[in-house]
Amino acid sequence: MRPIILAIGGHDPTGGAGIQADIETIGQLGGQAVTIPTAITLQNSHQVVGFEPVAAHLLSQQGRMLLEEFPIAAIKIGMVANVENCEAIQALLRPHPEIPLLIDPVLAGGGGGTLSRRALAESIRTRLLPLAMLSTPNRSELQQLVPEEEDLEACASALHAIGCHNLLVTGTDHPLPGESTAQVYHQLYQKGGAVHPFNSPRLPHHYHGSGCTLSSAITTRIAQGAPLQQAIMDGLAFTRESLQHGSQPAEGQYFPHRLFRQQAEYK
């Protein structure tokens, strides 16, 4: 039987990211997705201009229904729209520590203002990250989660201290000073001090949905029983192939083609 993965995140009407990216990735890699939308977003291939959060009581009710009926093998969280939803997700998942949880802390986007974004980042940090087996922030998101620290190692240590065991810090957002612009540098920081690099050549375009694809791919492989580092390597490989097969459907960012394997079978 295909493992069932619960994906919690925003609805992206373009299909490039969010819940649709989760469904495509999970299905392509042999899992089955059940989903809880956290928000309806307003966006195009250029930018997010706003969103409307799903009511916290609806999120909670739908989550309980899914967890009671389905044998959930792993859970992936993407966009959390507001503090109320963060609190609801914490209450929903805290009774299920046996289910591996991956968090892709989507902190960019439109609407809400600086103060609300800071409150949401703090809520994700204190309420959800301690429940996570793995979190996959990019460097900008990591800095928002730990604004009191400056370097990656210190940020990772701060999150390890509150209970998040593993952090895969992705480097697709911007190269650090001294890094080659031709490479993407990802780092897995594990509690206890181990650091594992995962590097690859940087692709030429700007992509919409690469983080959602990666986090859902890793979650699916974890649900299938892969060890953490193998799941990360498999997730990175799948994401890279999806980006290499990607296209520019409008005038904005390029979109991953997550169903490239299926397309190849029907040629």
GIWOUR-V878897 format. One record per backbone hydrogen bond with DSSP energy under -1.0 kcal/mol. CO is the residue of the C=O (numbers start at 1). NH is the residue of the N-H. E is the energy in kcal/mol with one decimal. If there is no record, write none. Layout:
BEGIN
<<CO & NH & E> <CO & NH & E>>
END
This chain:
BEGIN
<<3 & 32 & -2.6> <4 & 73 & -3.1> <5 & 34 & -2.4> <6 & 76 & -2.9> <7 & 36 & -2.2> <8 & 78 & -3.4> <9 & 38 & -2.1> <10 & 19 & -2.6> <11 & 41 & -1.5> <12 & 15 & -1.5> <18 & 22 & -2.0> <19 & 23 & -2.6> <20 & 24 & -2.4> <21 & 25 & -2.4> <22 & 26 & -2.8> <23 & 27 & -2.4> <24 & 28 & -2.5> <25 & 29 & -1.8> <26 & 31 & -3.1> <27 & 30 & -1.3> <32 & 5 & -2.9> <34 & 7 & -2.9> <36 & 9 & -1.8> <38 & 54 & -3.0> <39 & 11 & -2.7> <40 & 52 & -2.6> <42 & 49 & -3.0> <42 & 50 & -1.2> <45 & 253 & -2.6> <47 & 44 & -2.0> <50 & 42 & -3.3> <52 & 40 & -2.3> <55 & 59 & -2.1> <56 & 60 & -2.5> <57 & 61 & -2.1> <58 & 62 & -2.7> <59 & 63 & -2.4> <60 & 64 & -2.4> <61 & 65 & -2.0> <62 & 66 & -2.1> <63 & 67 & -2.6> <64 & 68 & -2.1> <65 & 69 & -1.4> <66 & 70 & -2.7> <70 & 72 & -1.7> <74 & 6 & -2.3> <75 & 102 & -2.8> <76 & 8 & -3.0> <77 & 104 & -3.3> <82 & 86 & -1.9> <83 & 87 & -2.5> <84 & 88 & -2.0> <85 & 89 & -2.6> <86 & 90 & -2.3> <87 & 91 & -2.2> <88 & 92 & -2.0> <89 & 93 & -2.4> <90 & 94 & -2.3> <93 & 96 & -2.4> <96 & 99 & -1.5> <100 & 75 & -2.5> <101 & 133 & -2.5> <101 & 134 & -1.5> <102 & 77 & -2.5> <103 & 136 & -2.4> <104 & 106 & -1.5> <113 & 117 & -1.8> <114 & 118 & -2.2> <115 & 119 & -2.2> <116 & 120 & -2.3> <117 & 121 & -2.5> <118 & 122 & -2.2> <119 & 123 & -2.1> <120 & 124 & -2.7> <121 & 125 & -2.3> <122 & 126 & -2.3> <123 & 127 & -2.8> <124 & 128 & -1.4> <124 & 129 & -2.4> <128 & 131 & -1.9> <129 & 132 & -1.4> <132 & 165 & -1.0> <134 & 103 & -2.2> <135 & 168 & -2.9> <137 & 170 & -2.0> <138 & 142 & -2.5> <139 & 143 & -1.9> <140 & 144 & -1.7> <141 & 145 & -2.0> <142 & 146 & -1.9> <146 & 149 & -1.5> <151 & 155 & -2.0> <152 & 156 & -2.7> <153 & 157 & -2.5> <154 & 158 & -2.0> <155 & 159 & -1.8> <156 & 160 & -2.6> <157 & 161 & -1.9> <159 & 164 & -1.9> <160 & 163 & -1.4> <165 & 191 & -2.5> <166 & 135 & -1.7> <167 & 189 & -3.3> <169 & 187 & -2.1> <170 & 139 & -1.0> <176 & 179 & -2.3> <180 & 183 & -1.2> <182 & 202 & -2.8> <184 & 200 & -1.8> <186 & 198 & -2.6> <187 & 169 & -3.0> <188 & 196 & -2.3> <189 & 167 & -2.4> <190 & 193 & -2.2> <194 & 190 & -2.9> <196 & 188 & -2.9> <198 & 186 & -1.8> <200 & 184 & -3.2> <206 & 254 & -2.8> <209 & 213 & -2.1> <210 & 214 & -2.5> <211 & 215 & -2.5> <212 & 216 & -2.2> <213 & 217 & -2.2> <214 & 218 & -2.5> <215 & 219 & -2.2> <216 & 220 & -2.2> <217 & 221 & -2.1> <218 & 222 & -2.3> <219 & 223 & -2.4> <220 & 224 & -1.4> <221 & 226 & -2.5> <222 & 225 & -1.7> <227 & 231 & -2.9> <228 & 232 & -2.4> <229 & 233 & -2.4> <230 & 234 & -2.7> <231 & 235 & -2.5> <232 & 236 & -2.8> <233 & 237 & -2.2> <234 & 238 & -2.5> <235 & 239 & -2.4> <236 & 240 & -2.5> <237 & 241 & -2.2> <238 & 242 & -2.4> <239 & 243 & -2.3> <240 & 244 & -2.7> <241 & 245 & -1.8> <242 & 257 & -2.5> <243 & 246 & -1.4> <247 & 255 & -3.4> <254 & 208 & -2.8> <255 & 247 & -1.7> <257 & 260 & -1.0> <259 & 263 & -2.2> <260 & 264 & -2.0> <261 & 265 & -1.6> <262 & 266 & -1.1>>
END
